[in-house]
């Protein structure tokens, strides 16, 4: 096995809790979040091993410790000891050991370094166990215990202070002015009234500014009344990844509250899978009523514009293959939408061996791409995707998630791979017919 992967798992800690307090905080979180559905899932595992064959970390390394269901062991033990139907007997007979601080520290790697919450394990589970969601639940406990990888914890603290991991809101007007000047496109900011609130992922305010400019190009082309707003602009919710529920709720509400303030009926999410998971599917849990507006991903938006004839594009006339972002496709349902956009672009789509709902993760989701110590694992996982892309012989390689794009670009650089990862949004904007 790779020597780097064989080393003892690293762990970080935050705050001044002692070991006993950390274990207690984690256990209270575990128990508080075990409802009927989670209990049924924890009782249902038949140890068939199919999830291991689905997990890119387990497949890439061949190491059984990365088996997805194993990552739920601490949650399962807490359930059996404290909540399960035989909990008093389990405790009396010592049938399930209480998690220790050593267990929590060891599981930090399993929950944060070697799981992207991509849901491929969930898809293949014959018992219907949502392993990815239960990993997210376990991360809530790890956050309460102050046992999050420090890189992710730093991003959490930054977002708590700024409302974004990229920049304070007060700097947004200047950033947008620079992007506007660089790309020659108008980007409205802080309008008092607009129909669409446009949000961004951190990379679009830094390395991938073309994606933001291209979104503006398309919105201006159709004559939409839209704006970005410093009160709510960063949709890539770090709280969603870290297990920081308080921050996740605050960041999500900032987008919706800002949209309502300016009268917007639509919140447009960027090419970002985590944004889609946090805002599109979990936003309603922070409100006591149905959401009073629509939240859509950029892929949905492009698909609708093309279908309605509001935009037209020139055909590319080349072959392409497509990486399906897990949170957008497998966990979000937008498999067909992306392919309709590609069809409109006139590309010959050559599918990866594993594609659509069964596609392999890029290896960097769930905050893994920001967790530097997980880099050796990411490199191993990248080889799965590279081999499948090369096998298609396609001329172009496209995705609809900026986070996936960053992960794949990093992998390509380290592997000296010359295949460029392209943005679906940017392709549409480049081929737009005036």
C-alpha positions as CSV (number, residue, x, y, z in Angstrom):
1,X,0.0,0.0,0.0
2,X,1.1,3.6,-0.6
3,X,3.3,4.6,2.4
4,X,1.5,7.9,2.8
5,X,-1.9,6.1,3.1
6,X,-0.5,3.6,5.5
7,X,0.5,6.1,8.1
8,X,-1.5,6.7,11.3
9,X,-4.5,8.8,10.7
10,X,-4.1,12.5,11.5
11,X,-6.6,14.4,13.5
12,X,-7.2,18.0,14.5
13,X,-9.1,19.5,17.3
14,X,-10.7,22.9,18.0
15,X,-11.8,24.6,21.3
16,X,-10.8,23.9,24.9
17,X,-13.0,21.0,25.7
18,X,-11.3,18.1,27.5
19,X,-11.5,14.6,26.2
20,X,-14.5,13.7,28.4
21,X,-16.4,16.8,27.3
22,X,-15.7,16.0,23.6
23,X,-17.0,12.5,23.9
24,X,-20.1,13.7,25.8
25,X,-20.8,16.4,23.2
26,X,-20.5,13.9,20.4
27,X,-22.7,11.3,22.1
28,X,-25.4,13.9,22.8
29,X,-25.4,14.9,19.2
30,X,-25.5,11.3,18.0
31,X,-28.5,10.6,20.2
32,X,-30.4,13.8,19.5
33,X,-30.4,13.2,15.7
34,X,-31.4,9.5,15.7
35,X,-35.0,9.6,14.5
36,X,-37.2,6.8,13.2
37,X,-35.6,6.9,9.7
38,X,-32.0,6.8,11.0
39,X,-32.9,4.0,13.5
40,X,-34.4,1.9,10.7
41,X,-31.3,2.4,8.6
42,X,-29.0,1.5,11.4
43,X,-30.9,-1.6,12.1
44,X,-31.1,-2.7,8.4
45,X,-27.5,-3.3,7.4
46,X,-26.9,-7.0,6.4
47,X,-23.1,-6.6,6.0
48,X,-23.3,-7.5,2.3
49,X,-20.3,-5.4,1.3
50,X,-21.8,-3.9,-1.8
51,X,-21.2,-0.4,-0.5
52,X,-17.5,-1.1,-0.5
53,X,-17.5,-1.9,-4.2
54,X,-19.3,1.4,-4.8
55,X,-17.0,3.7,-2.8
56,X,-14.3,5.3,-4.8
57,X,-12.0,5.4,-1.8
58,X,-12.4,1.7,-1.1
59,X,-12.0,0.8,-4.8
60,X,-9.0,3.1,-5.4
61,X,-7.1,1.9,-2.3
62,X,-8.3,-1.7,-1.8
63,X,-8.4,-0.9,1.9
64,X,-11.4,-2.3,3.7
65,X,-11.2,0.4,6.4
66,X,-12.8,2.7,3.8
67,X,-16.0,0.6,3.5
68,X,-18.8,3.1,3.8
69,X,-21.0,1.4,6.3
70,X,-18.0,1.1,8.7
71,X,-17.9,4.9,8.8
72,X,-21.2,4.8,10.7
73,X,-19.9,2.5,13.5
74,X,-19.8,5.3,16.1
75,X,-23.3,6.4,15.3
76,X,-24.5,2.8,15.4
77,X,-22.9,2.1,18.7
78,X,-24.5,5.3,20.2
79,X,-27.8,4.1,18.9
80,X,-27.5,0.6,20.3
81,X,-26.4,1.9,23.7
82,X,-28.7,4.9,24.1
83,X,-31.7,4.7,21.8
84,X,-32.2,1.1,20.5
85,X,-35.0,-1.2,21.8
86,X,-32.5,-3.2,23.8
87,X,-30.3,-0.3,25.0
88,X,-30.4,-1.1,28.7
89,X,-29.5,-4.7,28.0
90,X,-26.8,-3.7,25.6
91,X,-25.2,-1.4,28.2
92,X,-25.5,-4.0,31.0
93,X,-23.9,-6.7,29.0
94,X,-21.3,-4.5,27.3
95,X,-22.5,-5.6,23.9
96,X,-21.7,-2.2,22.3
97,X,-18.7,-0.2,23.5
98,X,-19.2,3.5,24.1
99,X,-17.2,5.6,21.6
100,X,-14.0,6.9,23.2
101,X,-11.9,10.0,22.3
102,X,-9.5,7.7,20.5
103,X,-12.4,6.4,18.4
104,X,-13.6,9.9,17.6
105,X,-10.1,11.0,16.5
106,X,-9.6,7.9,14.4
107,X,-13.0,8.4,12.7
108,X,-12.2,12.0,11.8
109,X,-10.2,10.6,8.9
110,X,-13.0,8.3,7.9
111,X,-15.8,10.9,8.0
112,X,-13.9,13.9,6.5
113,X,-10.9,12.7,4.6
114,X,-12.3,9.6,2.9
115,X,-16.0,10.4,2.4
116,X,-17.4,12.9,0.0
117,X,-21.0,12.1,0.9
118,X,-21.5,11.3,-2.8
119,X,-24.2,8.8,-2.2
120,X,-23.0,6.1,-4.6
121,X,-23.0,3.7,-1.6
122,X,-26.6,4.7,-0.9
123,X,-27.6,4.0,-4.4
124,X,-26.3,0.4,-4.4
125,X,-27.4,-0.6,-0.9
126,X,-30.0,-3.3,-1.2
127,X,-31.6,-2.3,2.1
128,X,-32.0,1.4,1.1
129,X,-29.7,2.7,3.8
130,X,-28.8,6.4,3.1
131,X,-25.2,6.0,4.2
132,X,-24.3,9.5,2.8
133,X,-26.9,11.2,4.9
134,X,-25.9,9.3,8.1
135,X,-22.3,10.3,7.5
136,X,-23.5,13.9,7.4
137,X,-25.3,13.3,10.7
138,X,-22.1,11.9,12.2
139,X,-20.3,15.0,11.1
140,X,-22.7,17.0,13.2
141,X,-21.4,15.2,16.2
142,X,-17.8,15.6,15.2
143,X,-18.3,19.4,14.9
144,X,-19.9,19.5,18.4
145,X,-16.9,17.7,19.7
146,X,-14.5,20.1,18.1
147,X,-12.9,17.4,16.0
148,X,-13.0,18.8,12.4
149,X,-10.0,18.9,10.1
150,X,-8.4,22.3,10.8
151,X,-8.5,23.4,7.1
152,X,-12.3,23.0,7.2
153,X,-12.6,24.5,10.6
154,X,-10.7,27.6,9.4
155,X,-13.1,28.0,6.5
156,X,-16.0,27.6,9.0
157,X,-14.6,30.4,11.2
158,X,-14.1,32.6,8.2
159,X,-17.7,32.1,7.0
160,X,-19.0,32.8,10.5
161,X,-17.2,36.2,10.4
162,X,-17.7,37.1,6.7
163,X,-20.8,35.2,5.6
164,X,-18.5,33.6,3.0
165,X,-15.3,31.7,2.9
166,X,-14.1,33.9,0.0
167,X,-14.6,37.5,1.0
168,X,-16.5,39.9,3.3
169,X,-19.8,41.0,1.8
170,X,-18.6,44.6,1.9
171,X,-15.9,43.8,-0.6
172,X,-18.3,42.2,-3.1
173,X,-19.1,45.4,-5.1
174,X,-15.4,46.0,-5.7
175,X,-14.8,42.4,-6.8
176,X,-17.7,42.5,-9.1
177,X,-16.5,45.7,-10.6
178,X,-13.1,44.1,-11.3
179,X,-14.7,41.1,-12.9
180,X,-17.0,43.3,-15.0
181,X,-14.1,45.3,-16.3
182,X,-12.0,42.2,-17.0
183,X,-14.6,40.4,-19.0
184,X,-16.5,43.4,-20.4
185,X,-19.9,42.5,-19.0
186,X,-22.3,44.4,-16.6
187,X,-22.8,42.8,-13.2
188,X,-25.4,44.6,-11.1
189,X,-24.8,44.6,-7.4
190,X,-27.1,45.5,-4.4
191,X,-30.1,46.5,-6.5
192,X,-33.1,47.4,-4.3
193,X,-35.4,45.3,-6.5
194,X,-34.8,42.4,-8.8
195,X,-36.5,39.3,-10.1
196,X,-33.5,37.0,-9.7
197,X,-30.9,36.9,-6.9
198,X,-27.7,35.4,-8.4
199,X,-25.3,33.7,-6.1
200,X,-21.7,32.5,-6.5
201,X,-19.3,29.8,-5.3
202,X,-16.0,31.1,-3.8
203,X,-13.9,30.1,-6.9
204,X,-16.0,32.4,-9.1
205,X,-14.8,35.3,-7.1
206,X,-11.2,34.2,-7.6
207,X,-9.8,31.8,-10.1
208,X,-13.0,31.1,-12.1
209,X,-14.3,34.6,-12.6
210,X,-15.2,33.7,-16.3
211,X,-18.0,31.5,-15.0
212,X,-19.5,34.5,-13.1
213,X,-19.0,36.8,-16.1
214,X,-20.6,34.2,-18.4
215,X,-23.6,33.9,-16.1
216,X,-24.0,37.7,-16.3
217,X,-23.6,37.5,-20.1
218,X,-26.5,35.1,-20.4
219,X,-28.8,36.9,-17.9
220,X,-28.2,40.3,-19.6
221,X,-28.8,38.6,-23.0
222,X,-32.3,37.6,-22.0
223,X,-33.0,41.0,-20.4
224,X,-33.5,39.6,-16.9
225,X,-33.7,41.9,-14.0
226,X,-31.2,40.4,-11.6
227,X,-28.6,41.3,-9.1
228,X,-26.0,40.0,-6.8
229,X,-26.1,41.3,-3.2
230,X,-23.5,41.6,-0.5
231,X,-26.1,40.5,2.1
232,X,-26.3,37.0,0.6
233,X,-24.1,35.9,-2.3
234,X,-22.0,32.8,-1.4
235,X,-24.0,29.7,-1.9
236,X,-21.2,27.1,-1.3
237,X,-22.3,26.3,2.3
238,X,-19.3,25.2,4.4
239,X,-21.6,24.5,7.3
240,X,-23.3,21.9,5.2
241,X,-20.0,20.0,4.7
242,X,-18.5,20.5,8.2
243,X,-21.6,19.5,10.2
244,X,-22.1,23.0,11.6
245,X,-25.9,23.1,11.5
246,X,-26.1,26.6,13.0
247,X,-23.8,28.0,10.3
248,X,-25.6,26.1,7.6
249,X,-28.9,27.5,8.6
250,X,-27.5,31.1,8.8
251,X,-25.9,31.0,5.4
252,X,-29.0,29.5,3.8
253,X,-31.3,32.0,5.4
254,X,-29.1,34.9,4.3
255,X,-29.7,33.9,0.6
256,X,-33.5,33.5,1.0
257,X,-33.9,36.6,3.3
258,X,-32.0,38.7,0.8
259,X,-34.0,37.5,-2.1
260,X,-37.3,38.3,-0.2
261,X,-35.9,41.7,0.7
262,X,-35.5,42.7,-2.9
263,X,-38.6,41.0,-4.2
264,X,-36.9,38.2,-6.1
265,X,-38.9,35.1,-7.0
266,X,-35.8,33.1,-7.9
267,X,-32.5,32.3,-6.3
268,X,-30.1,31.2,-9.0
269,X,-27.4,28.8,-7.7
270,X,-23.9,28.6,-9.3
271,X,-22.3,25.5,-10.7
272,X,-21.8,24.1,-7.3
273,X,-23.0,20.7,-6.0
274,X,-22.8,21.6,-2.3
275,X,-24.9,24.7,-2.9
276,X,-27.5,22.6,-4.5
277,X,-27.6,20.2,-1.6
278,X,-27.7,22.9,1.0
279,X,-30.1,25.4,-0.6
280,X,-32.3,23.5,-3.0
281,X,-33.0,20.4,-0.8
282,X,-32.4,21.5,2.8
283,X,-33.4,25.2,2.8
284,X,-37.1,24.4,3.7
285,X,-36.1,22.8,7.0
286,X,-35.0,26.2,8.3
287,X,-38.5,27.7,7.6
288,X,-41.8,26.8,9.1
289,X,-43.6,27.0,5.8
290,X,-43.1,26.3,2.2
291,X,-40.4,28.4,0.6
292,X,-41.9,31.6,-0.9
293,X,-39.5,31.5,-3.9
294,X,-37.8,29.1,-6.3
295,X,-34.3,27.9,-5.8
296,X,-32.7,26.5,-9.0
297,X,-29.2,25.3,-10.2
298,X,-27.5,26.9,-13.1
299,X,-28.0,23.7,-15.1
300,X,-31.7,23.9,-14.7
301,X,-31.7,27.5,-15.7
302,X,-29.7,26.9,-18.9
303,X,-31.9,23.9,-19.8
304,X,-35.1,26.0,-19.4
305,X,-33.7,28.9,-21.4
306,X,-32.7,26.6,-24.3
307,X,-36.0,24.8,-24.2
308,X,-38.1,28.0,-24.2
309,X,-36.0,29.5,-27.0
310,X,-34.9,32.5,-24.9
311,X,-31.3,31.6,-25.9
312,X,-29.8,29.8,-28.9
313,X,-26.3,28.4,-29.3
314,X,-24.0,27.5,-32.1
315,X,-23.2,23.8,-32.4
316,X,-19.7,22.8,-31.2
317,X,-19.5,19.8,-33.5
318,X,-17.0,17.8,-31.4
319,X,-17.3,14.8,-29.1
320,X,-17.4,15.3,-25.4
321,X,-17.9,13.2,-22.3
322,X,-19.5,14.5,-19.1
323,X,-18.7,14.2,-15.4
324,X,-21.9,13.9,-13.4
325,X,-21.5,15.9,-10.1
326,X,-22.9,13.7,-7.3
327,X,-24.9,16.4,-5.4
328,X,-26.4,17.7,-8.6
329,X,-27.1,14.4,-10.4
330,X,-27.3,11.4,-8.1
331,X,-28.5,13.4,-5.0
332,X,-30.2,16.2,-7.0
333,X,-31.9,14.6,-10.0
334,X,-30.4,16.7,-12.8
335,X,-29.0,13.9,-15.0
336,X,-31.3,14.6,-18.0
337,X,-31.1,18.4,-17.8
338,X,-27.3,18.5,-18.3
339,X,-27.6,16.1,-21.3
340,X,-30.3,18.2,-22.9
341,X,-27.9,21.2,-22.7
342,X,-25.1,19.2,-24.2
343,X,-27.5,18.1,-27.0
344,X,-28.4,21.7,-27.7
345,X,-24.7,22.4,-28.0
346,X,-24.4,19.9,-30.8
347,X,-21.8,17.7,-29.2
348,X,-21.5,14.0,-29.7
349,X,-21.8,12.7,-26.1
350,X,-19.7,9.7,-25.3
351,X,-20.7,8.5,-21.9
352,X,-18.2,7.4,-19.2
353,X,-18.3,3.7,-18.3
354,X,-19.8,4.9,-15.0
355,X,-22.1,7.8,-15.7
356,X,-25.4,9.4,-14.6
357,X,-26.6,8.2,-11.3
358,X,-23.9,5.6,-11.1
359,X,-21.0,8.0,-11.9
360,X,-17.9,8.1,-9.7
361,X,-17.4,11.2,-7.6
362,X,-14.5,13.6,-8.5
363,X,-13.0,12.7,-5.1
364,X,-13.1,16.2,-3.7
365,X,-16.7,16.7,-2.6
366,X,-17.9,17.1,1.0
367,X,-15.0,19.4,1.7
368,X,-12.4,16.8,0.9
369,X,-10.8,19.0,-1.8
370,X,-10.2,21.7,0.8
371,X,-8.7,19.2,3.3
372,X,-5.0,19.1,2.3
373,X,-4.1,16.1,4.3
374,X,-6.5,14.1,2.1
375,X,-4.5,14.9,-1.0
376,X,-2.9,11.4,-1.3
377,X,-6.4,9.8,-1.3
378,X,-7.7,12.2,-3.8
379,X,-4.9,11.4,-6.2
380,X,-5.7,7.7,-6.0
381,X,-9.4,8.4,-6.7
382,X,-8.6,10.7,-9.6
383,X,-7.1,7.8,-11.5
384,X,-10.5,6.1,-11.7
385,X,-11.9,9.2,-13.4
386,X,-8.9,9.7,-15.7
387,X,-9.0,6.1,-16.9
388,X,-12.7,6.4,-17.7
389,X,-12.3,9.7,-19.5
390,X,-9.4,8.5,-21.6
391,X,-11.3,5.3,-22.5
392,X,-14.0,7.4,-24.2
393,X,-11.6,9.0,-26.6
394,X,-13.8,12.2,-26.4
395,X,-12.3,15.5,-27.5
396,X,-13.7,17.5,-24.6
397,X,-14.4,16.8,-20.9
398,X,-17.3,18.8,-19.4
399,X,-18.9,19.1,-15.9
400,X,-21.5,21.4,-14.2
401,X,-19.9,21.8,-10.8
402,X,-17.1,24.2,-10.0
403,X,-15.9,22.2,-7.1
404,X,-15.6,19.1,-9.2
405,X,-13.7,21.2,-11.8
406,X,-11.2,22.4,-9.2
407,X,-10.7,18.8,-7.9
408,X,-10.2,17.4,-11.4
409,X,-7.9,20.3,-12.4
410,X,-5.7,19.6,-9.4
411,X,-5.7,15.9,-10.2
412,X,-4.7,16.6,-13.8
413,X,-1.9,18.8,-12.8
414,X,-0.4,16.3,-10.4
415,X,-0.8,13.4,-13.0
416,X,0.5,15.5,-15.9
417,X,-2.8,14.9,-17.7
418,X,-3.5,17.3,-20.6
419,X,-7.3,17.0,-20.6
420,X,-9.0,20.3,-19.7
421,X,-12.1,20.2,-17.5
422,X,-14.7,22.6,-19.0
423,X,-17.7,24.3,-17.5
424,X,-21.1,23.6,-19.0
425,X,-22.1,27.2,-18.3
426,X,-19.0,28.6,-20.0
427,X,-19.6,26.4,-23.1
428,X,-23.1,27.8,-23.4
429,X,-22.0,31.4,-23.0
430,X,-19.1,30.9,-25.5
431,X,-21.6,29.5,-28.1
432,X,-24.4,32.0,-27.5
433,X,-26.0,33.4,-30.6
434,X,-26.6,37.2,-30.3
